[in-house]
Amino acid sequence: MPRNKKFHGVTTNLLLLVIFAGLNYSVSAQASDIPILGTAGNYQILSGAALTLGASITGLDPTNVSSSTTAVADLNTAIANLSGATATSVAADLGGKTYTPGSYKALAGTAFTMTSSIVLDGLNDCNSKFYFVTPGAMDTTAGISITLINDAKPSNIYWVSGAAITVGASNNIAGNFLSSAAITVGASTAVNGRLLAKEAVSVGASTAFQGFPLVGCSIHAGVLSISVPTALSEININSGETQIVELGQVVVTDTRASGAPWTVASLCSSVRNGSGDQITGEFFAYSMRDLSSTGGAVLTEHTLNSMLVSAPVLDATVGVVSNGATWTPVITIAVPQDQPPGTYTGVITHSVY
C-alpha cells in the first residue's frame, strides 16, 4: 500500500500498525487414566486373590493379567480417592437412564443395581469422565448393556464399589470396574474395560474382551496453524477521519486429519503514541477481501465493528480432513475527532482454535 500518503487537514497522526501472526495450536494429547489408577492401570484384570477364567475366553492377553501387590495397593488408593470425591446422589437402580459426565453416588449409600440398559453420553468430549461410586455392592441383571455415545470413552468411566461387583450373563459392559472385594462376570459377556479387584476375580465362559490398552482420545497427526506475514503499514491520517488499511494475506492450514471445525479470532491491542495517548480497539473494524477455502471447508465470515476484545472473524466446518483458507484482512480505523497528533503503534493479533 502507499506509504506516507498525505491527507489535508489540521492535525495529522501517523499510525504504525505492526501486524503479528496469531498463535498456532496443535491437537491433541491422548486422555489417560493411569494417574488415577497408578500401576493398576497397566492391567486389564487385576486380582488380589484367586483368578478363575472360564472356557473359550477371547481377546484377553495373559500379559495384561496380574496379581501384583504393588498394583493392588495402587488400586486400594484409587478406590479411597474416588470414594471420597463429591458426587450427585442418584437412585440405587441405575438402569433405563442416560447419564452425562459427572460423579454419581447411590442414595443413602445403598448398593448399585442395573436392572436394564443405560447410556453414557460424552457430550462430544473425548476427555469427559464418569464416576459411579457406592460403599456397597454393585450388581447387573443378565442381558443389559452400557452403551457409549458422543465420544464417551471406556478409559474415562469408573465403577467404584466398596463391596463385590457381580455382572450378569450376556452383558455388554464398559469402563474401569474397581472393587474392594471380588468381581464376578457372567458367561458370554463383552468387556470393554478393566476388572480390578482387591480380592478374587472370576470370569465366565465365552466372555469377549475388547482391545487393550483402552481407547482414549484419538491422536491426530498434523497441526492447526495460522500465518500472518509480519508487515509494517505507515499511514498519515487526520483526526476525525476514517482510514481503510489492508494487511498482508492470512493463511490457515489444518493438517490434523480430524475433520474438526475451527475458528479464527482477532483483536486490536491498544494503539498508543509516545505520550501515552491511545486509540482503543473499539475504533477499529475488521472485514475480509478475497476469502477462499481449500479442502472443502465451508466458511462463515464475521465482520467486527469493534476489535476491543478477541472475537471470531471466521468459522469453518470441514468438508475433508486437510483444509484451510486464505484472505486479506481489511481494517477500518475511525480516528476520534479530538485524537492528539503523534506516532502511534499497536498490534493486531490473529488466533486459530
LUMDO-491418 format. One record per residue (C-alpha): residue in three letters; x, y, z; residue number from 1; chain. Coordinates in steps of 0.001 Angstrom, whole numbers, plus 500000, padded with zeros to 6 digits. Layout:
Ala/X/Y/Z/NUM/A
...
//
This chain:
Met/500000/500000/500000/1/A
Pro/501179/503614/499566/2/A
Arg/503494/504870/502287/3/A
Asn/503295/508350/503823/4/A
Lys/500235/509283/501852/5/A
Lys/499166/512835/502809/6/A
Phe/495681/513888/503726/7/A
His/494530/517503/504028/8/A
Gly/493521/518663/507491/9/A
Val/494539/520486/510593/10/A
Thr/496045/517608/512601/11/A
Thr/497984/514711/511157/12/A
Asn/498595/511466/513032/13/A
Leu/500995/508783/511848/14/A
Leu/499799/505276/512741/15/A
Leu/502335/502464/512600/16/A
Leu/500333/499223/512627/17/A
Val/502627/496280/513323/18/A
Ile/500867/493057/512404/19/A
Phe/501838/489809/514099/20/A
Ala/500714/486285/513342/21/A
Gly/498492/484668/515919/22/A
Leu/499209/481596/517986/23/A
Asn/499420/478136/516440/24/A
Tyr/497560/475261/518082/25/A
Ser/498257/471534/517693/26/A
Val/495942/468639/518536/27/A
Ser/495813/466677/520847/28/A
Ala/497126/464776/523872/29/A
Gln/495621/461350/524496/30/A
Ala/493459/461094/527593/31/A
Ser/494991/458827/530208/32/A
Asp/493524/457117/533258/33/A
Ile/496910/455986/534595/34/A
Pro/497310/458916/537054/35/A
Ile/494103/457788/538779/36/A
Leu/494837/454066/538799/37/A
Gly/498609/454074/539243/38/A
Thr/500219/450764/538278/39/A
Ala/496793/449090/538468/40/A
Gly/496083/450798/535155/41/A
Asn/498701/448616/533468/42/A
Tyr/496372/445614/533591/43/A
Gln/493040/444549/532169/44/A
Ile/492467/442119/535025/45/A
Leu/493958/442623/538491/46/A
Ser/493120/440266/541344/47/A
Gly/494330/440367/544914/48/A
Ala/493386/436699/545368/49/A
Ala/492346/433801/543118/50/A
Leu/491712/434302/539404/51/A
Thr/489278/431968/537635/52/A
Leu/488836/432114/533866/53/A
Gly/486133/430100/532103/54/A
Ala/486493/428309/528780/55/A
Ser/486577/429973/525370/56/A
Ile/487524/433460/526561/57/A
Thr/488667/435687/523700/58/A
Gly/490597/438950/523403/59/A
Leu/492491/438626/526689/60/A
Asp/496293/438776/526593/61/A
Pro/497842/436936/529583/62/A
Thr/500423/439725/529891/63/A
Asn/497558/442082/530803/64/A
Val/496581/439944/533821/65/A
Ser/498262/440361/537211/66/A
Ser/498106/439872/540962/67/A
Ser/500884/442382/541654/68/A
Thr/500850/443539/545272/69/A
Thr/502043/446978/544182/70/A
Ala/499191/447289/541702/71/A
Val/496665/446087/544311/72/A
Ala/497980/448747/546702/73/A
Asp/497534/451382/543976/74/A
Leu/494008/450085/543382/75/A
Asn/493242/450499/547070/76/A
Thr/494465/454105/546889/77/A
Ala/492371/454790/543787/78/A
Ile/489237/453398/545445/79/A
Ala/489813/455538/548534/80/A
Asn/490407/458695/546483/81/A
Leu/487392/458196/544227/82/A
Ser/485120/457226/547114/83/A
Gly/485882/460483/548901/84/A
Ala/485011/462772/545996/85/A
Thr/481875/464945/545943/86/A
Ala/479085/463323/543912/87/A
Thr/475443/463706/542948/88/A
Ser/473064/461265/544608/89/A
Val/471067/459034/542246/90/A
Ala/468643/456147/542633/91/A
Ala/470285/452858/543516/92/A
Asp/468951/451262/540327/93/A
Leu/470916/452953/537548/94/A
Gly/469016/451178/534776/95/A
Gly/466984/452739/532000/96/A
Lys/468647/456172/532024/97/A
Thr/471127/458295/530093/98/A
Tyr/473986/459836/532110/99/A
Thr/476171/462782/531173/100/A
Pro/479725/463295/532519/101/A
Gly/479952/463699/536274/102/A
Ser/480242/461943/539631/103/A
Tyr/477334/459867/540924/104/A
Lys/476736/458069/544219/105/A
Ala/473966/455780/545427/106/A
Leu/471292/457359/547610/107/A
Ala/471926/456723/551316/108/A
Gly/474975/454648/550495/109/A
Thr/472937/451725/549185/110/A
Ala/474231/449186/546683/111/A
Phe/474060/449931/542965/112/A
Thr/471965/447749/540697/113/A
Met/471428/447894/536949/114/A
Thr/468230/446106/536005/115/A
Ser/468101/447480/532450/116/A
Ser/470487/449008/529946/117/A
Ile/471974/452508/530321/118/A
Val/473590/455096/528045/119/A
Leu/476635/457240/528849/120/A
Asp/476687/460434/526757/121/A
Gly/480129/462036/526442/122/A
Leu/478656/465287/525023/123/A
Asn/481198/465192/522179/124/A
Asp/484145/465488/524573/125/A
Cys/486522/462529/524477/126/A
Asn/488016/463691/527802/127/A
Ser/484660/463591/529606/128/A
Lys/484703/461445/532749/129/A
Phe/482073/459403/534577/130/A
Tyr/482335/458207/538200/131/A
Phe/479779/455869/539809/132/A
Val/480636/455256/543459/133/A
Thr/478959/453184/546162/134/A
Pro/480213/451887/549538/135/A
Gly/478059/448807/548901/136/A
Ala/477937/446147/546215/137/A
Met/477140/446534/542520/138/A
Asp/475061/444036/540518/139/A
Thr/473802/443968/536943/140/A
Thr/470916/441926/535537/141/A
Ala/471558/439456/532726/142/A
Gly/471382/440813/529192/143/A
Ile/471965/444522/529894/144/A
Ser/474277/446907/528029/145/A
Ile/476301/450005/528891/146/A
Thr/476223/451978/525647/147/A
Leu/478689/454806/524990/148/A
Ile/477722/457690/522700/149/A
Asn/479111/461077/521639/150/A
Asp/482771/460331/522381/151/A
Ala/482352/458719/525805/152/A
Lys/485418/456511/526299/153/A
Pro/485761/453371/528456/154/A
Ser/489099/454656/529768/155/A
Asn/487261/457583/531398/156/A
Ile/484494/455593/533138/157/A
Tyr/484880/454374/536732/158/A
Trp/482592/451964/538609/159/A
Val/483773/452031/542217/160/A
Ser/482359/449570/544747/161/A
Gly/483136/449148/548435/162/A
Ala/481966/445537/548179/163/A
Ala/481632/442889/545464/164/A
Ile/480777/443577/541831/165/A
Thr/478642/440950/540092/166/A
Val/477996/441244/536359/167/A
Gly/475143/439191/534913/168/A
Ala/475462/436860/531946/169/A
Ser/475360/438192/528383/170/A
Asn/476107/441754/529449/171/A
Asn/477885/444339/527340/172/A
Ile/479886/446440/529818/173/A
Ala/482357/449311/529531/174/A
Gly/484682/451149/531893/175/A
Asn/487026/450536/534800/176/A
Phe/485411/448283/537423/177/A
Leu/487082/448801/540814/178/A
Ser/486052/446539/543702/179/A
Ser/487164/446496/547326/180/A
Ala/486138/442840/547350/181/A
Ala/485634/440364/544466/182/A
Ile/484455/440700/540859/183/A
Thr/482362/438045/539118/184/A
Val/481483/438287/535418/185/A
Gly/478748/436110/533931/186/A
Ala/479219/433976/530828/187/A
Ser/479005/435346/527286/188/A
Thr/479694/438920/528380/189/A
Ala/481546/441571/526326/190/A
Val/484054/443560/528427/191/A
Asn/485422/446856/527116/192/A
Gly/487400/447940/530136/193/A
Arg/489250/446706/533235/194/A
Leu/488338/444324/536048/195/A
Leu/490321/445413/539110/196/A
Ala/489608/443703/542442/197/A
Lys/491341/443621/545816/198/A
Glu/490105/440034/546164/199/A
Ala/489213/437265/543688/200/A
Val/488163/437673/540061/201/A
Ser/486010/435113/538237/202/A
Val/485204/435405/534532/203/A
Gly/482562/433186/532937/204/A
Ala/482926/431130/529779/205/A
Ser/482777/432716/526313/206/A
Thr/483497/436194/527628/207/A
Ala/484944/438515/524962/208/A
Phe/487435/441224/525948/209/A
Gln/487964/444284/523770/210/A
Gly/491394/445596/522809/211/A
Phe/493865/446808/525412/212/A
Pro/495119/449422/526280/213/A
Leu/491747/451102/526357/214/A
Val/490908/453648/523701/215/A
Gly/491105/457287/524793/216/A
Cys/491078/460451/522700/217/A
Ser/492332/459974/519195/218/A
Ile/495773/461390/518495/219/A
His/495505/463456/515347/220/A
Ala/498560/463910/513218/221/A
Gly/499352/467384/511970/222/A
Val/498544/470836/513254/223/A
Leu/496051/473643/513002/224/A
Ser/498045/476805/512255/225/A
Ile/497688/480389/511112/226/A
Ser/500205/482538/509266/227/A
Val/500112/486331/509010/228/A
Pro/503197/487806/507325/229/A
Thr/504816/490434/509530/230/A
Ala/504013/493787/507944/231/A
Leu/504505/497420/508745/232/A
Ser/501891/499800/507419/233/A
Glu/502590/503500/507751/234/A
Ile/499719/505842/507074/235/A
Asn/499172/509515/507698/236/A
Ile/495626/510279/508763/237/A
Asn/493750/513235/510150/238/A
Ser/491861/513364/513403/239/A
Gly/488201/512627/512762/240/A
Glu/488936/510742/509528/241/A
Thr/488157/507141/508643/242/A
Gln/491016/505206/507077/243/A
Ile/490988/501752/505461/244/A
Val/494107/499591/505731/245/A
Glu/494680/496235/504009/246/A
Leu/497043/493853/505750/247/A
Gly/499137/491015/504361/248/A
Gln/497422/487766/503382/249/A
Val/496339/485452/506198/250/A
Val/496632/481679/505672/251/A
Val/495031/478982/507847/252/A
Thr/496239/475411/507362/253/A
Asp/494605/472396/509012/254/A
Thr/496518/469118/508604/255/A
Arg/495175/467372/511715/256/A
Ala/493297/464706/509737/257/A
Ser/490499/465019/512289/258/A
Gly/487780/466695/510286/259/A
Ala/487180/469049/513222/260/A
Pro/485800/472583/512724/261/A
Trp/487945/475605/513522/262/A
Thr/487562/479306/514275/263/A
Val/489764/482362/513727/264/A
Ala/489535/485301/516121/265/A
Ser/491165/488730/516039/266/A
Leu/491593/491794/518223/267/A
Cys/493457/495074/518224/268/A
Ser/495597/495815/521249/269/A
Ser/495572/499425/522354/270/A
Val/497310/501667/519825/271/A
Arg/499446/504286/521620/272/A
Asn/501869/507082/520950/273/A
Gly/504960/508009/522974/274/A
Ser/502958/510390/525154/275/A
Gly/500558/507680/526289/276/A
Asp/497648/508778/524117/277/A
Gln/495749/505809/522685/278/A
Ile/493161/504716/520184/279/A
Thr/491363/501695/521599/280/A
Gly/490125/498706/519620/281/A
Glu/486555/499994/519638/282/A
Phe/487575/502386/516842/283/A
Phe/488835/499512/514641/284/A
Ala/486616/497337/512436/285/A
Tyr/487552/494068/510673/286/A
Ser/486340/492645/507379/287/A
Met/487795/490407/504654/288/A
Arg/488681/490599/500989/289/A
Asp/489329/487694/498599/290/A
Leu/488278/484983/501066/291/A
Ser/488765/481487/499660/292/A
Ser/488828/477954/501059/293/A
Thr/490714/474731/500381/294/A
Gly/489861/471118/501109/295/A
Gly/486122/471691/501039/296/A
Ala/485989/473843/504166/297/A
Val/482672/475691/504413/298/A
Leu/483420/479208/505659/299/A
Thr/481292/481715/507560/300/A
Glu/482713/485234/507696/301/A
His/482043/487626/510590/302/A
Thr/482534/491394/510297/303/A
Leu/483682/493056/513507/304/A
Asn/482519/496582/514211/305/A
Ser/484853/496735/517188/306/A
Met/488168/494974/517908/307/A
Leu/488310/495866/521571/308/A
Val/488134/492186/522607/309/A
Ser/489006/488988/520798/310/A
Ala/486061/487844/518676/311/A
Pro/485546/485358/515819/312/A
Val/486126/486635/512301/313/A
Leu/485824/483264/510550/314/A
Asp/484238/479879/511294/315/A
Ala/484926/476760/509256/316/A
Thr/483125/473467/509040/317/A
Val/485186/470890/507267/318/A
Gly/484418/469016/504069/319/A
Val/487550/466852/504046/320/A
Val/490261/466301/506608/321/A
Ser/493007/468505/505112/322/A
Asn/491769/472032/504543/323/A
Gly/492364/475736/505023/324/A
Ala/491542/479282/503977/325/A
Thr/493179/482494/502772/326/A
Trp/492042/486102/502841/327/A
Thr/493199/489700/503092/328/A
Pro/492130/491479/506307/329/A
Val/490644/494922/505788/330/A
Ile/490914/497172/508853/331/A
Thr/488756/500298/509048/332/A
Ile/490021/502894/511531/333/A
Ala/487638/505617/512690/334/A
Val/490010/508124/514316/335/A
Pro/488321/510196/517056/336/A
Gln/487850/513896/516282/337/A
Asp/489949/515008/519266/338/A
Gln/492793/512484/518822/339/A
Pro/496159/514094/519696/340/A
Pro/498820/514017/516978/341/A
Gly/501801/511662/517215/342/A
Thr/503301/508391/516050/343/A
Tyr/501072/505524/517179/344/A
Thr/501962/501852/517348/345/A
Gly/499828/498813/518107/346/A
Val/499310/495147/517413/347/A
Ile/496575/493286/515600/348/A
Thr/496528/489625/516596/349/A
His/495017/486595/514881/350/A
Ser/494489/483249/516585/351/A
Val/493026/479945/515439/352/A
Tyr/491426/477238/517563/353/A
//
